Amino acid sequence: MNSSDPAPSPERPPQRLADIVGTVIALVTLTLPFFVIAHYSSDSVEVLQQITYPLPNQRE
């Protein structure tokens, strides 16, 4: 009863839902940090003036 044809393997069901859920998770993972940072960041930014000091002349 040996036959040269392999036994038919059961076909896998489509993984469409898993692909959609994976894509949604990836998009949320990539975009959520930007929205959280934008939400919690301050609208008014204080610009500090840089203090400059005169350098001594070194002449030899």
ChimeraX commands (.cxc) that place a marker at each C-alpha (Angstrom):
marker #1 position 0.00,0.00,0.00 radius 0.5
marker #1 position 2.90,2.30,-0.52 radius 0.5
marker #1 position 2.05,5.04,-2.91 radius 0.5
marker #1 position 4.32,7.59,-4.47 radius 0.5
marker #1 position 1.88,10.42,-3.78 radius 0.5
marker #1 position 2.35,12.12,-0.41 radius 0.5
marker #1 position -0.62,12.38,1.85 radius 0.5
marker #1 position -2.58,15.58,1.27 radius 0.5
marker #1 position -1.72,18.08,3.96 radius 0.5
marker #1 position -4.50,20.12,5.46 radius 0.5
marker #1 position -4.46,23.68,4.20 radius 0.5
marker #1 position -3.83,26.43,6.71 radius 0.5
marker #1 position -6.69,28.83,7.28 radius 0.5
marker #1 position -6.07,32.36,6.10 radius 0.5
marker #1 position -4.26,34.51,8.63 radius 0.5
marker #1 position -5.94,37.74,7.54 radius 0.5
marker #1 position -7.07,38.74,11.04 radius 0.5
marker #1 position -3.60,38.14,12.48 radius 0.5
marker #1 position -2.07,40.32,9.73 radius 0.5
marker #1 position -4.50,43.16,10.47 radius 0.5
marker #1 position -3.96,42.96,14.24 radius 0.5
marker #1 position -0.18,42.89,13.76 radius 0.5
marker #1 position -0.31,45.93,11.50 radius 0.5
marker #1 position -2.45,47.85,13.99 radius 0.5
marker #1 position -0.09,46.99,16.84 radius 0.5
marker #1 position 2.91,48.11,14.79 radius 0.5
marker #1 position 1.28,51.43,13.86 radius 0.5
marker #1 position 0.23,52.14,17.44 radius 0.5
marker #1 position 3.73,51.27,18.67 radius 0.5
marker #1 position 5.32,53.67,16.19 radius 0.5
marker #1 position 2.88,56.59,16.50 radius 0.5
marker #1 position 1.72,56.57,20.13 radius 0.5
marker #1 position 5.00,57.89,21.62 radius 0.5
marker #1 position 4.83,60.99,19.39 radius 0.5
marker #1 position 1.28,61.77,20.47 radius 0.5
marker #1 position 2.11,61.24,24.15 radius 0.5
marker #1 position 5.19,63.46,23.92 radius 0.5
marker #1 position 3.21,66.15,22.08 radius 0.5
marker #1 position 0.42,65.99,24.66 radius 0.5
marker #1 position 2.63,66.25,27.73 radius 0.5
marker #1 position 5.22,68.66,26.37 radius 0.5
marker #1 position 4.99,72.29,27.32 radius 0.5
marker #1 position 3.68,74.81,24.82 radius 0.5
marker #1 position 5.91,77.58,26.12 radius 0.5
marker #1 position 9.60,76.93,25.83 radius 0.5
marker #1 position 12.03,79.13,27.70 radius 0.5
marker #1 position 15.07,80.00,25.65 radius 0.5
marker #1 position 18.08,80.55,27.83 radius 0.5
marker #1 position 20.66,83.08,26.75 radius 0.5
marker #1 position 24.14,81.68,26.54 radius 0.5
marker #1 position 26.57,83.57,28.73 radius 0.5
marker #1 position 29.84,84.36,27.03 radius 0.5
marker #1 position 33.03,85.08,28.89 radius 0.5
marker #1 position 35.95,86.99,27.40 radius 0.5
marker #1 position 38.99,84.82,26.88 radius 0.5
marker #1 position 42.29,86.15,28.15 radius 0.5
marker #1 position 44.87,86.92,25.48 radius 0.5
marker #1 position 47.82,84.61,25.70 radius 0.5
marker #1 position 50.83,86.30,24.19 radius 0.5
marker #1 position 54.29,85.01,24.77 radius 0.5
marker link #1:1,2 radius 0.2
marker link #1:2,3 radius 0.2
marker link #1:3,4 radius 0.2
marker link #1:4,5 radius 0.2
marker link #1:5,6 radius 0.2
marker link #1:6,7 radius 0.2
marker link #1:7,8 radius 0.2
marker link #1:8,9 radius 0.2
marker link #1:9,10 radius 0.2
marker link #1:10,11 radius 0.2
marker link #1:11,12 radius 0.2
marker link #1:12,13 radius 0.2
marker link #1:13,14 radius 0.2
marker link #1:14,15 radius 0.2
marker link #1:15,16 radius 0.2
marker link #1:16,17 radius 0.2
marker link #1:17,18 radius 0.2
marker link #1:18,19 radius 0.2
marker link #1:19,20 radius 0.2
marker link #1:20,21 radius 0.2
marker link #1:21,22 radius 0.2
marker link #1:22,23 radius 0.2
marker link #1:23,24 radius 0.2
marker link #1:24,25 radius 0.2
marker link #1:25,26 radius 0.2
marker link #1:26,27 radius 0.2
marker link #1:27,28 radius 0.2
marker link #1:28,29 radius 0.2
marker link #1:29,30 radius 0.2
marker link #1:30,31 radius 0.2
marker link #1:31,32 radius 0.2
marker link #1:32,33 radius 0.2
marker link #1:33,34 radius 0.2
marker link #1:34,35 radius 0.2
marker link #1:35,36 radius 0.2
marker link #1:36,37 radius 0.2
marker link #1:37,38 radius 0.2
marker link #1:38,39 radius 0.2
marker link #1:39,40 radius 0.2
marker link #1:40,41 radius 0.2
marker link #1:41,42 radius 0.2
marker link #1:42,43 radius 0.2
marker link #1:43,44 radius 0.2
marker link #1:44,45 radius 0.2
marker link #1:45,46 radius 0.2
marker link #1:46,47 radius 0.2
marker link #1:47,48 radius 0.2
marker link #1:48,49 radius 0.2
marker link #1:49,50 radius 0.2
marker link #1:50,51 radius 0.2
marker link #1:51,52 radius 0.2
marker link #1:52,53 radius 0.2
marker link #1:53,54 radius 0.2
marker link #1:54,55 radius 0.2
marker link #1:55,56 radius 0.2
marker link #1:56,57 radius 0.2
marker link #1:57,58 radius 0.2
marker link #1:58,59 radius 0.2
marker link #1:59,60 radius 0.2
view
